[in-house]
Amino acid sequence: MMTEPTASAPRIQAPKDPSPHAGLSATGDNEFVMTRADFELVRRLIHRHAGIHLADGKQAMVYGRLARRLRETGHGAFCDYLQHLERLIAAGGAAAESEMQQFVNCLTTNLTSFFREEHHFPALAEDLRARCAYAAEGLRVWCSAASTGEEPYSIAMTAIEALGASARVEILASDIDTQVLATAERGVYPADSRGLSEQRLRAHFQRGTGTNSGRIRVRPEVARLIRFATFNLVHGDWARLGQAFDVIFCRNVMIYFDAPTQRRVLQHMHGVLKPGGLLYVGHSENFSDARELFRLRGKTVYERV
């Protein structure tokens, strides 16, 4: 589900006043006032809407990411913006949904690259070949935190390399962040993107020329395997995901959820995976306490029980 800021966040001095309203004042490098109470409200809102647990030490990160939204909306302080957001939420409707989406887009983290955690992809190729041998219909894969698209396109390239250009694989690529999904759907990246070999660049991408020099675009035969959609892992309608999946990629997402939220998401994923289906997770994620749902199959790969 989740872009680290490319520039460092503004330098913020810790408040000396321990009260809930001790502020990060608009002095020095700080453009806006953000109080401790403002930060706590941000934490509650992002947890309620997206299940993300913001650690206590993330105040500077929140300032850096939400400050641009304050500029865009013309608010002079965090309390003003947050009151505006709460009024919209109370009123409901399209305006509330739109602004909450912008709020979530600011605070979600999208750190990704092509073939990230590379050991997963040979394992995926082997599993796709095995499943294709007895699958009466095509295979379904869900990339549940697609970010800017590098992960679902890596899955699609792996499927083509394992099963051929006519591979009957459907990949659902979802994310809670609408902005990164728009980038993913375009399928255009810098030519020096990390994780791509020269062989894969030639096989799966078109090189830009003229004003597009230095850029690459995913070939149509790769893009055809993927369908992009917005999905909220905490509040989404899991029934609309359709037929059960053979494979789910949910890597480096659960680390942003607290334990009860992790448990609910795992239960939902168990419900939309076929028996024996595989769940690929991030290198720092461990679900050994959910043995009745998933058993460890390989390095950060779990099998549905």
N, C-alpha and C positions, 0 to 999 in steps of 0.2 A: 503495500500500500504505500512505500514510503521512501527535495534536493537539498543536500547540505548547502548552506549559503556559500557562495563563491568568495565573498568578502567577509572579513571578520566582523562580528557584531560590535556595536558601539561600546566603548569602555564605560562601565557602569560601576560606581562606587557603592559598596554595600551600605545600607542604611544603618545609622547608629541607634536610632530609636527602635526598640524591639516591638512596639505596638503594631497592631494589624494595619494601621494607616501610615506607617513609616514609608517615606516615598523615595523613588529614584528621581531626583529633581532635574529640571531642565536647565542645569548648569553645566559648565565645561563642555564635554562632547555630547551631552544628552539633549536631544531635540524636544522630547516629550516627557511629561510626568507619568510615571507608572508606580503606583503604590503597591505595597504587599497585598492589600485587599484586591487590587486589580488583578494581580498575578494569580491569586487563589480563585478568582472568578473565572479566569481563562482556563485554569486547570479543571474546574468543574464542568465548564461548557464543552471542552474537547473530550473529556472522559464520557460525558453523557451522550454526545453525538457520535463519537468515533471510537470509543473504548480506549483511547490512548491515555496512558498514565504518564504525566509529566513529573519528573523527579523534582525535588525541592530546589536543586541547584541549577535549574534550567531557566532562571529568570532572565539572564542576559540573552539567551537564545530567543526567548519569547519576545523580548523587546526588539531585537534585531529583525525578526521576521514579521511582526505585526506593525512595526513602525511604517513600513511602506503602505500598508492598508490604511493607516490613519491619514497619510498624505493624500492617498487617492480619494478618500471620502471627505477630506477637509476637516477632520477633527483635530483639536489642539491638545488633547490629553487622552490617555487610555480610558479613564472613567467615562468621558463623553462618548467615545466610540462604543464601549461595552454597554452603556445605558441605551444607546441607539440600537445595538444588536438585540438586547433583551426586549426592547419595545417591539421590534420586528417579530421576534419569536412569539411574543404574547399575542400579536395580531394574526400571525400565521399567514399563509398564502405564498405566492410566488416570490415576493420581495424578500421574505424571511428565508426561504429556501436558497435564493440566490446569494444573499449575504453570508449565510451560514456556510455555503459551499466555498466562498472566498476565504472565510475564516479558517476552514479546514485546509484549503489549499496552501495557506501560508504556513501552517504548523506541521504538515506531514513531511516526512523525510524520504527523499527519492535518491538513494545512493546505489548506483547500478553500473553495469558494464556488460558487454557481450561475453558470454560463456564464463560469467562470474561463478566461483566455486566449481572449477572446471571438472572435478571428479564426477559430478552428477551427470554429465552429458554422455559419456560412454556407457554408464549404467542405464540411462534412459534409452539409448539406442538399442541396447541388448534387450531391454524389457519390451520396447515397441515391436521388435522383430518377433519375440516370443508370443506376444499377444496377437499380433497380426495373423499368425499361423492358424489360430483357432477362432478368431473373431468373425462372426457372420456378418456383422455390420462394421462400419468404420470405428476408429478409436477416438475417444474424447479426452482432451487434456485441458485442465483449467490452470492458468497462470493467474493467481488471485491477487498479486501485487505487481501489476505490469509496469508501473512507473513510466519512463519515457520510451519503453518498447524493446530495450535490448534483450531482456529475458524472454519474452514470447517469441521474438524473431530467432533467438538462439535455439529455442525448442523447435521451431518450424524448420530451421536449417538441419538440426539433428534428425528430425523425422524424414526429411528428403534424403539425407545421406544414408539413413538406415533402410528406408523402404522404397526409395526411388521418387522420381518427379511426380508420379501419379498417386502418391501416398494418400490413402483415405483416412486422414487425420483432421479432426476439427479441434482448433485451439480457441478456447474462450480466454481473452485477456482482459482482466478487469482491474480497476483501481478506484479508490475513493476520491482521488484528485483529478478533477476534470481537465486542468491545464496540462498535466503530464500526459494524459491520454490523448489529447489533441496532437502533441508532439509525436507520440507513438504511432498514431494513425497516419501521419505524414510519411513516416519511414525514411526520413532524410537525416544523415549524420555526418560529422566530420570524417574525412577520409582516413585520418590517423586514430580513429576510435580504438580504445583499448580492447584487447581480447580477440581481434580478428586476424587470422593468418592471411598471407598473400593468396593462398589457394582459395580460401573462403571469400575473400574480397572479389576474386575473379568469378567464382561460381555463383554467388548469391546477390551481388550488388552491381548497379550501373554507376559508372563514374561520371561526375558532372564535368561539363566543359564551359568555356567562356566565363560568364559571371558566376556559374555554379562550380567552377574549378575548386578543388579541395573539399568537395562534398560527395557523398555517395547516397544512392537511393536503393532501398530493398527491391529486388526484382519481383514482378507480379506473381510469379509462380511460388514465391515464398509468402508474400502477403496474402494470397488467396486462402491459405490455411487458417487465417486468424480472423476472429470477430472480436471487436473491442466494445466494452460496455462499462458503465459506471456501476460499482457495487460496494456497498457498505457491509463489511464483515460482521459488524455488531448489530445493525438494525435492518439489514437487507432482507428481502423476501427470498429465502432460499428455494422455495418451491418453483420460482420462475427460472431457475438455472437449467431446468429441463432434465433430460435423461442423465443417468448416473455416469460419473467420470471413471476412466481407467487410471488416470494419474492427476494429482494436484500438486502444483508448486506453490508453497507458501513459505518463502524463505526470508528470514530476518524481519518478520512482521510481528510475531507473537511477543518478541522482546519488548514491544511498546505497550503490551496489555498487562493488566494485573492478573493474578492467578485465577479468580473467578471468571474473568472475561476469556482468558485462554481456554478454560475448561468448556465454556459454552461454544466457542468457535470450533474446538476440536470435536465436540459432539455433533455439531452441524456438518462438519466435513466428513465425519464417519457416515452420516446419513446420506451424503450425496456421492460417496465413493462406492464403486462396485465391490463385492466381496473379493478380497485379495488385491484390491487396488492400492496404489502406492502414493504416499505423501512425502514429498521432498521438502526438507526444512533447512534452516540456516545453520551455520557451523556452531553457533553459540546456543542453540535451542535443544532442549532435552525434554522428552515427554514420557519418561519411564514411569511416571506416576499415573499414566493413563493406559495401563497394560490391557485393560478390558476393551479398549478401543483400537489400539495400535501396538504392534510389536516391532522391535527394531529389526530391520532387514539388511541394512548395510550402513555405511558411513553417512549419517544424517538422512537416512531413507527409512521410512516406516511403512509397514504393510497393515492394511485394514484387517482387523480380526473378524 
